[in-house]
C-alpha cells in the first residue's frame, strides 16, 4: 500500500529519505513513536465508527430477513 502511495506521488528513494530526515529533524526521535501511536488510535477509531455505521445499516435488513423466515 505504501509503495502504491509513493508511486502515485512519483517519489523516489532519495525523496523519501529526505522526507524522513526532515520529519526526524522536526519531531525528534522521542516524539515520532508518540505521533505514530496517535495516528494508530485515530485509524482504529475511524474503523470502529465505520463498522458501527455498517452495523446500523445492516441491522434492519437482517431483522427483515428473520421476519421472512417466520
Buried (B, 14 or more C-beta within 10 A) or exposed (E): EEEEEBEEEEBEEEEEEEEEEEEEEEEEEEEBEEEEEEEEEEEEEEEEEEEEEEEEEEEEEEEEEEEEEE
